[in-house]
Amino acid sequence: MDDNYIPTDIKTLGALKSSGYYKGLRPESVKDEMRRNLLVRLKRGEEVFPGILGYDRSVIPQLKNAILGRHDILLLGLRGQAKSRIIRLLPQLLDEYVPVVAGSELNDDPRKLVSKYARELYKEHGDEMPIVWRHRSERYAEKLATPDTSIADLIGDIDPIKAAQKRLTYADEEIIHFGIIPRTNRGVFAINELPDLQARIQVGLLNILEEQDIQIRGFNIRFSLDLMMVFSANPEDYTNRGNIITPLKDRIDSQVLTHYPKKLDTAIAITRQEAWQDRDHTPSVTVPDFIREIIEVIAFEARASEYVDQKSGVSARMTRSALETVISNAERRAISHGMKHVYVRISDLYYIDAAITGKIELVYEGEQEGPQKVARLLLGRAVRMIFAKHFPDPSSKGEDRGVYRHILGWFADGNTLTLDPELQDEAYRRRLRSIPGLIELVKKAKHRIPTKQRWIFSELVLEGLYQTSMLGKEEYTYSDMIGSVFGSLGPEEEEE
């Protein structure tokens, strides 16, 4: 039914029939309802899965095809790939309100009664049978699959107390206590981490998916459940913690593979959307774009690292936590110095160990190295990549290396520079200003750098030189590594 006409003030079946609500509309299943609403959105050019980024040409078209085909769906992918978020958006394709029989545990359609309660109520009241209107948000339920999940939780069980109180036999439907799946009748039901569900429990879902009926302790209940079933799973769970049994996989019509962001811009957009950046008080914090890039490259590097277990994956939650951490550190620095505005610096990135080490699983070699060392290694690789994007390669010979001669020569003369993350801005700039040629190099970067961010990029130059083994560093202090890096240069180059 079109959302434009929802007579939610109607309270009886007879009044509903007279209202014209059902005019030209046959009873339809949940899947037909979602298909109808998806078709309307597609014709209008509306966004179907708002906030889901990076899936426009992969996951989202497959999801739309599955819904149009009236399929049950399995989302298969590593952790942190927005599977749960996608699932929770599916109820938006349901009608805003639908009528149900008042008091029904199974959300009976007033025109298609399936429960004994609804049939008895209609027998007693006829067209005066009371109805209520259920919002789409009430037609969604989910269950996290855990090893202790039982058939009673999902489907139901016989309630001996109810049988004793009502003096009913075990052949009477009224003694059944329905589980979460029947109670979601006429809605969307999701099971997260499906392989964690014991195989014998998975068997109980077979009839629901194929025949749409349920059986409780041998008591055969032949009524049609109307559901869209959606599942999520990690592909490694097939061999790690559990398996999806073959007959169940066969009954799930569409298997959609999710993935991590494939492009840096998409990853940045996702983290920008998910991270808590707009803090509710001063000071304000600005995150330079290259800092965002470094954080995302850390995740890309982790997903290709020989030290990280690729079967486990690297969640997008890692970059969100990392960005929030560096913002918090800059915020803390600003507060301690009474500043109203502050920029995130390279040195702030050294506080993100906690955001990385808790969100990656290490293989044996990584465990030997240690989580913090692996985190610093990933950070170093990311810094090198972004440094190379803006500045010449210092390890090359000739003109590219020559642009660093004044900076490296200053350190070769025995000077050191400490850039503690707690430094007040003026002291930070004064120390960077003491290095000859540093600001001039930043001004000549490959890409135009905003004037107010030149100091932050100056620190990137020093960190880049350290990560390419041109400078030494201990904690926050940069120093000469080789003695005199100009020893290999010819006299003519030194005179230039």
C-alpha positions as CSV (number, residue, x, y, z in Angstrom):
1,M,0.0,0.0,0.0
2,D,1.3,3.5,-0.9
3,D,2.5,5.4,2.1
4,N,0.3,8.3,1.0
5,Y,-2.8,6.5,2.2
6,I,-2.5,4.8,5.6
7,P,-5.8,4.9,7.6
8,T,-4.1,4.2,11.0
9,D,-7.2,5.6,12.8
10,I,-9.2,2.6,11.7
11,K,-9.6,0.0,14.5
12,T,-11.7,-2.9,13.1
13,L,-11.6,-5.3,10.2
14,G,-15.0,-4.1,8.9
15,A,-13.9,-0.4,8.9
16,L,-10.7,-1.4,7.1
17,K,-12.6,-3.1,4.4
18,S,-15.0,-0.1,4.0
19,S,-12.1,2.4,3.9
20,G,-10.9,1.3,0.5
21,Y,-7.5,0.4,1.9
22,Y,-7.6,-3.0,0.2
23,K,-9.0,-1.8,-3.1
24,G,-7.1,-3.4,-6.0
25,L,-4.5,-4.8,-3.6
26,R,-4.3,-8.5,-3.2
27,P,-2.8,-10.1,-0.1
28,E,1.0,-10.1,-0.8
29,S,4.0,-11.5,0.9
30,V,6.7,-9.6,2.6
31,K,9.0,-10.2,-0.3
32,D,6.4,-9.0,-2.7
33,E,5.9,-5.9,-0.6
34,M,9.6,-5.1,-0.5
35,R,9.9,-5.7,-4.3
36,R,7.0,-3.3,-4.9
37,N,8.6,-0.6,-2.8
38,L,12.0,-1.1,-4.3
39,L,10.5,-0.7,-7.8
40,V,9.0,2.6,-6.8
41,R,12.3,3.9,-5.4
42,L,14.1,2.7,-8.5
43,K,11.7,4.5,-10.8
44,R,12.0,7.7,-8.7
45,G,15.8,7.5,-8.7
46,E,15.9,7.4,-4.9
47,E,18.8,6.1,-2.9
48,V,18.0,2.7,-1.5
49,F,20.9,2.1,0.9
50,P,21.9,5.5,2.3
51,G,25.3,5.7,4.0
52,I,26.7,2.6,2.4
53,L,29.8,3.7,0.5
54,G,32.0,1.9,-2.0
55,Y,29.4,-0.8,-3.0
56,D,27.7,1.0,-5.8
57,R,29.0,-1.3,-8.5
58,S,29.3,-4.5,-6.5
59,V,27.2,-5.3,-3.5
60,I,24.3,-2.9,-3.9
61,P,23.3,-4.1,-7.4
62,Q,23.4,-7.7,-6.2
63,L,21.2,-6.8,-3.2
64,K,18.7,-5.1,-5.4
65,N,18.6,-8.1,-7.8
66,A,18.0,-10.4,-4.8
67,I,15.1,-8.3,-3.5
68,L,13.5,-8.0,-7.0
69,G,13.9,-11.8,-7.2
70,R,12.2,-12.3,-3.8
71,H,15.2,-14.1,-2.4
72,D,16.5,-14.8,1.0
73,I,20.0,-13.4,1.3
74,L,23.4,-14.3,2.8
75,L,25.9,-11.5,3.2
76,L,29.4,-13.1,3.2
77,G,32.4,-11.1,4.1
78,L,35.1,-10.2,6.6
79,R,34.5,-8.1,9.7
80,G,33.9,-4.4,9.4
81,Q,32.4,-4.6,5.9
82,A,29.0,-3.0,6.8
83,K,27.0,-6.3,6.7
84,S,24.9,-5.5,9.8
85,R,24.3,-2.0,8.6
86,I,23.0,-3.2,5.3
87,I,20.8,-5.7,6.9
88,R,19.3,-3.1,9.2
89,L,18.4,-0.9,6.2
90,L,16.3,-3.6,4.6
91,P,13.2,-2.9,6.7
92,Q,13.1,0.6,5.0
93,L,11.6,-1.2,2.0
94,L,8.6,-2.4,4.0
95,D,5.4,-0.4,4.0
96,E,5.4,2.3,6.7
97,Y,2.4,0.7,8.5
98,V,0.5,-2.5,8.0
99,P,-2.7,-3.7,9.8
100,V,-2.4,-6.7,12.1
101,V,-4.8,-8.6,14.3
102,A,-4.8,-6.9,17.7
103,G,-3.0,-9.1,20.3
104,S,-1.6,-11.6,17.8
105,E,1.8,-13.0,18.6
106,L,2.3,-13.8,14.9
107,N,1.2,-10.4,13.4
108,D,-1.7,-12.0,11.5
109,D,-2.8,-10.3,8.4
110,P,-6.5,-9.5,9.0
111,R,-7.3,-11.1,5.6
112,K,-5.0,-14.1,6.1
113,L,-5.3,-15.6,9.6
114,V,-2.7,-18.1,10.5
115,S,-2.7,-18.4,14.3
116,K,-5.4,-20.1,16.3
117,Y,-5.7,-16.9,18.4
118,A,-6.6,-14.9,15.3
119,R,-9.0,-17.5,14.0
120,E,-10.8,-17.7,17.3
121,L,-11.0,-13.9,17.5
122,Y,-12.5,-13.6,14.1
123,K,-15.0,-16.4,14.9
124,E,-16.1,-14.4,18.0
125,H,-16.1,-10.8,16.5
126,G,-16.4,-11.2,12.7
127,D,-15.8,-7.8,11.0
128,E,-15.7,-6.2,14.4
129,M,-12.4,-8.0,15.0
130,P,-10.0,-5.4,16.4
131,I,-6.9,-4.5,14.5
132,V,-3.8,-2.4,15.2
133,W,-1.2,-0.8,12.9
134,R,2.4,-1.9,13.0
135,H,5.2,0.3,12.0
136,R,8.0,-1.0,9.7
137,S,10.5,-0.7,12.6
138,E,8.5,-3.2,14.6
139,R,8.7,-5.7,11.8
140,Y,12.4,-6.4,12.0
141,A,14.2,-8.7,14.4
142,E,17.7,-10.1,14.5
143,K,19.6,-12.7,16.5
144,L,23.3,-13.0,17.0
145,A,24.1,-16.7,16.5
146,T,25.9,-18.1,19.5
147,P,26.7,-21.7,20.4
148,D,24.1,-21.8,23.1
149,T,21.2,-20.6,20.8
150,S,18.5,-23.2,20.9
151,I,15.5,-24.2,18.7
152,A,13.3,-22.8,21.5
153,D,14.9,-19.4,21.1
154,L,14.4,-19.3,17.3
155,I,11.3,-21.3,16.6
156,G,9.6,-22.1,19.9
157,D,8.8,-24.8,22.4
158,I,5.9,-26.4,24.3
159,D,5.0,-24.5,27.5
160,P,4.0,-27.1,30.1
161,I,2.9,-24.3,32.6
162,K,0.5,-22.9,30.0
163,A,-0.8,-26.4,29.3
164,A,-1.4,-27.0,33.1
165,Q,-3.0,-23.6,33.7
166,K,-5.4,-23.9,30.8
167,R,-5.9,-27.6,31.2
168,L,-4.9,-28.2,27.5
169,T,-3.4,-31.3,25.9
170,Y,0.0,-31.2,24.2
171,A,-1.9,-31.5,20.9
172,D,-3.4,-28.0,21.3
173,E,-1.6,-25.1,19.5
174,E,-2.3,-22.7,22.4
175,I,0.3,-24.4,24.6
176,I,3.1,-23.3,22.3
177,H,5.5,-20.6,23.2
178,F,6.6,-19.2,19.9
179,G,10.3,-18.2,19.3
180,I,11.6,-15.0,17.8
181,I,11.2,-16.2,14.1
182,P,7.4,-16.8,14.2
183,R,7.0,-13.6,16.2
184,T,8.6,-11.8,13.3
185,N,6.0,-13.2,10.8
186,R,5.3,-10.6,8.1
187,G,8.7,-9.0,8.6
188,V,12.5,-9.3,8.1
189,F,14.4,-11.6,10.3
190,A,18.3,-11.6,10.4
191,I,20.8,-14.0,11.9
192,N,24.3,-12.6,12.3
193,E,27.3,-14.9,12.3
194,L,25.4,-17.8,11.0
195,P,28.2,-20.4,11.1
196,D,28.3,-20.0,14.9
197,L,24.9,-21.6,15.0
198,Q,25.2,-25.3,15.8
199,A,24.5,-27.6,12.8
200,R,21.5,-29.2,14.5
201,I,19.9,-25.8,15.0
202,Q,20.6,-24.8,11.4
203,V,18.6,-27.9,10.4
204,G,15.6,-26.3,12.1
205,L,15.7,-23.4,9.6
206,L,15.4,-25.6,6.5
207,N,11.6,-25.9,6.5
208,I,11.2,-22.2,7.2
209,L,13.3,-21.3,4.1
210,E,11.7,-23.8,1.7
211,E,8.3,-24.8,3.0
212,Q,7.6,-21.9,5.3
213,D,6.3,-24.0,8.1
214,I,7.6,-25.0,11.5
215,Q,7.6,-28.0,13.7
216,I,8.0,-27.9,17.5
217,R,8.9,-31.1,19.4
218,G,7.1,-33.3,16.8
219,F,4.0,-31.1,16.9
220,N,3.4,-30.3,13.3
221,I,2.1,-26.7,12.8
222,R,1.1,-26.3,9.2
223,F,0.8,-22.6,8.8
224,S,2.6,-20.4,6.4
225,L,5.3,-18.1,7.8
226,D,5.8,-14.9,5.8
227,L,9.4,-13.8,6.1
228,M,12.4,-12.5,4.4
229,M,15.4,-14.2,6.0
230,V,18.8,-12.5,5.9
231,F,22.0,-14.0,7.2
232,S,25.6,-12.7,7.7
233,A,28.8,-14.8,7.9
234,N,32.5,-14.5,7.8
235,P,33.9,-16.8,5.0
236,E,36.6,-18.1,7.3
237,D,34.0,-19.3,9.8
238,Y,33.4,-22.1,7.4
239,T,36.6,-23.8,8.6
240,N,37.4,-21.8,11.8
241,R,34.6,-21.9,14.3
242,G,31.8,-23.6,12.4
243,N,30.1,-24.3,9.1
244,I,27.0,-23.4,7.3
245,I,25.5,-26.8,6.5
246,T,25.2,-27.5,2.8
247,P,21.4,-27.9,2.7
248,L,20.9,-24.5,4.3
249,K,23.3,-22.8,1.9
250,D,21.4,-24.4,-0.9
251,R,18.1,-22.9,0.3
252,I,19.5,-19.4,0.6
253,D,18.7,-17.9,-2.8
254,S,21.4,-15.2,-3.1
255,Q,24.9,-15.1,-1.6
256,V,26.3,-11.5,-1.8
257,L,30.1,-11.0,-1.2
258,T,31.1,-7.8,0.6
259,H,34.5,-6.3,0.5
260,Y,36.7,-3.6,2.0
261,P,37.1,-0.2,0.2
262,K,39.1,-0.6,-3.0
263,K,40.0,3.1,-3.4
264,L,41.6,5.5,-0.9
265,D,39.0,8.2,-1.5
266,T,36.2,5.8,-0.7
267,A,38.0,4.7,2.5
268,I,38.5,8.3,3.6
269,A,34.8,9.0,3.0
270,I,33.7,6.0,5.0
271,T,35.9,7.0,8.0
272,R,34.8,10.6,7.7
273,Q,31.2,9.5,7.9
274,E,31.7,7.1,10.8
275,A,34.2,8.8,13.1
276,W,33.2,11.3,15.8
277,Q,34.8,14.4,14.6
278,D,32.5,17.3,15.3
279,R,33.1,17.5,19.1
280,D,30.5,19.5,21.1
281,H,32.9,22.1,22.5
282,T,36.0,24.1,21.8
283,P,38.8,23.8,20.8
284,S,38.1,23.0,17.2
285,V,40.4,20.5,15.6
286,T,41.4,20.4,11.9
287,V,42.6,17.2,10.4
288,P,44.8,17.8,7.3
289,D,43.9,15.6,4.3
290,F,47.3,13.9,4.2
291,I,46.8,12.7,7.9
292,R,43.5,11.1,6.8
293,E,45.3,9.5,3.9
294,I,48.0,8.1,6.2
295,I,45.3,6.6,8.5
296,E,43.6,4.9,5.6
297,V,46.8,3.6,4.1
298,I,47.6,2.0,7.4
299,A,44.5,-0.2,6.9
300,F,45.4,-0.9,3.2
301,E,48.9,-1.9,4.3
302,A,47.6,-4.1,7.2
303,R,45.3,-5.9,4.7
304,A,48.4,-6.9,2.7
305,S,50.9,-7.3,5.5
306,E,52.8,-10.6,6.0
307,Y,52.4,-10.0,9.8
308,V,48.6,-9.7,9.8
309,D,46.2,-12.7,9.6
310,Q,44.4,-11.9,6.3
311,K,41.7,-14.6,7.1
312,S,40.5,-12.4,10.0
313,G,40.5,-9.2,8.1
314,V,41.1,-5.6,9.2
315,S,37.9,-3.9,10.2
316,A,36.9,-0.4,9.0
317,R,36.4,0.3,12.7
318,M,40.2,0.5,13.0
319,T,40.5,3.6,10.9
320,R,37.5,5.2,12.7
321,S,39.1,4.6,16.1
322,A,42.5,5.8,14.8
323,L,41.1,9.1,13.5
324,E,39.1,9.7,16.8
325,T,42.3,9.0,18.7
326,V,44.5,11.6,16.9
327,I,41.7,14.1,17.1
328,S,41.5,13.5,20.9
329,N,45.2,14.0,21.3
330,A,45.2,17.2,19.4
331,E,42.2,18.3,21.4
332,R,44.0,17.5,24.7
333,R,47.0,19.5,23.6
334,A,44.9,22.5,22.7
335,I,43.1,22.4,26.0
336,S,46.4,22.2,28.0
337,H,47.7,25.3,26.2
338,G,44.4,27.2,26.2
339,M,44.2,27.2,22.4
340,K,40.8,27.6,20.6
341,H,42.0,25.9,17.4
342,V,44.6,23.2,16.7
343,Y,45.8,21.0,13.8
344,V,46.5,17.3,14.0
345,R,50.2,16.6,13.6
346,I,52.3,13.7,12.5
347,S,53.5,13.2,16.1
348,D,49.8,12.6,17.1
349,L,49.8,9.5,14.9
350,Y,52.1,7.8,17.4
351,Y,49.1,7.5,19.8
352,I,47.1,5.3,17.5
353,D,48.8,2.0,18.6
354,A,45.8,1.2,20.8
355,A,43.5,1.7,17.8
356,I,45.5,-0.7,15.7
357,T,46.7,-3.5,18.0
358,G,43.3,-4.3,19.2
359,K,41.8,-4.7,15.8
360,I,44.3,-6.9,13.9
361,E,45.0,-10.6,14.4
362,L,48.7,-11.4,13.9
363,V,50.2,-14.4,12.3
364,Y,53.1,-16.2,14.1
365,E,55.8,-13.9,12.7
366,G,53.8,-10.8,13.8
367,E,53.4,-12.2,17.3
368,Q,57.1,-12.6,17.5
369,E,57.6,-9.0,16.4
370,G,55.0,-7.8,18.9
371,P,51.7,-5.9,18.2
372,Q,53.1,-2.4,18.9
373,K,56.1,-3.0,16.6
374,V,53.8,-4.2,13.8
375,A,51.6,-1.1,14.4
376,R,54.6,1.2,14.0
377,L,55.8,-0.8,11.0
378,L,52.4,-0.2,9.3
379,L,52.4,3.4,10.2
380,G,55.9,3.8,8.8
381,R,54.9,2.2,5.5
382,A,51.9,4.5,5.3
383,V,54.0,7.6,6.0
384,R,56.5,6.6,3.3
385,M,53.7,6.3,0.7
386,I,52.1,9.7,1.5
387,F,55.5,11.4,1.8
388,A,56.4,10.1,-1.7
389,K,53.1,11.6,-3.0
390,H,54.2,15.1,-2.0
391,F,58.0,15.1,-2.1
392,P,60.9,13.8,-4.1
393,D,62.5,10.4,-3.3
394,P,65.4,11.1,-1.0
395,S,67.0,7.8,-1.6
396,S,67.5,8.5,-5.3
397,K,70.6,10.0,-6.8
398,G,70.9,13.4,-8.5
399,E,68.5,16.3,-8.3
400,D,65.8,14.6,-6.2
401,R,68.2,13.9,-3.4
402,G,69.8,17.3,-3.7
403,V,66.7,19.1,-2.5
404,Y,67.3,17.7,1.0
405,R,71.0,18.7,1.2
406,H,70.5,21.7,3.6
407,I,68.1,19.7,5.9
408,L,70.3,16.7,6.1
409,G,73.5,18.8,6.3
410,W,72.0,20.6,9.4
411,F,71.5,17.3,11.1
412,A,75.0,16.1,9.9
413,D,76.5,19.0,11.8
414,G,75.3,17.4,15.0
415,N,72.0,19.2,15.5
416,T,68.9,17.4,16.8
417,L,65.2,18.3,16.8
418,T,62.6,17.2,19.3
419,L,58.9,17.5,18.3
420,D,57.0,16.4,21.3
421,P,53.3,16.0,20.6
422,E,52.6,18.2,23.7
423,L,54.5,21.2,22.2
424,Q,52.5,24.5,22.0
425,D,52.1,25.7,18.5
426,E,54.5,28.6,18.6
427,A,57.3,26.4,20.1
428,Y,56.5,23.8,17.4
429,R,56.9,26.3,14.6
430,R,60.0,27.8,16.1
431,R,61.8,24.5,16.2
432,L,60.8,23.6,12.6
433,R,61.9,27.1,11.5
434,S,65.4,26.4,12.8
435,I,66.1,23.9,10.1
436,P,67.4,25.6,6.9
437,G,65.6,24.9,3.7
438,L,62.7,23.0,5.3
439,I,59.9,25.5,4.8
440,E,61.3,26.3,1.3
441,L,61.1,22.6,0.4
442,V,57.4,22.4,1.6
443,K,56.6,25.4,-0.6
444,K,57.9,23.6,-3.6
445,A,55.9,20.3,-2.9
446,K,54.4,18.4,-5.8
447,H,50.9,19.6,-4.8
448,R,50.0,23.0,-3.5
449,I,50.0,23.0,0.3
450,P,47.7,25.4,2.3
451,T,49.8,28.1,4.0
452,K,48.5,27.2,7.5
453,Q,49.4,23.6,7.0
454,R,53.0,24.1,5.9
455,W,54.3,23.5,9.4
456,I,52.5,20.1,9.6
457,F,53.9,19.2,6.2
458,S,57.4,20.2,7.5
459,E,57.0,17.5,10.1
460,L,56.0,15.1,7.4
461,V,59.3,15.8,5.6
462,L,61.3,14.9,8.7
463,E,59.2,11.8,9.4
464,G,59.5,10.8,5.7
465,L,63.3,11.2,5.9
466,Y,63.3,9.0,9.0
467,Q,61.1,6.3,7.4
468,T,63.4,6.2,4.3
469,S,66.5,5.8,6.6
470,M,67.9,9.3,5.9
471,L,67.5,10.4,9.5
472,G,67.7,8.7,12.8
473,K,65.0,9.1,15.4
474,E,64.6,8.1,19.1
475,E,61.1,8.7,20.5
476,Y,60.4,12.2,19.3
477,T,63.9,13.4,18.5
478,Y,65.3,13.5,15.0
479,S,69.1,13.2,14.4
480,D,71.7,12.4,11.8
481,M,72.0,8.7,10.9
482,I,75.0,8.4,8.7
483,G,77.3,11.1,9.9
484,S,77.6,13.2,6.7
485,V,75.0,12.3,4.0
486,F,76.9,14.5,1.6
487,G,79.9,12.3,1.6
488,S,78.7,10.5,-1.5
489,L,78.0,13.8,-3.4
490,G,80.6,15.3,-5.8
491,P,82.3,18.6,-5.1
492,E,80.3,20.4,-7.8
493,E,77.0,19.2,-6.3
494,E,78.1,20.5,-2.9
495,E,78.9,23.9,-4.3
496,E,75.5,24.4,-5.8
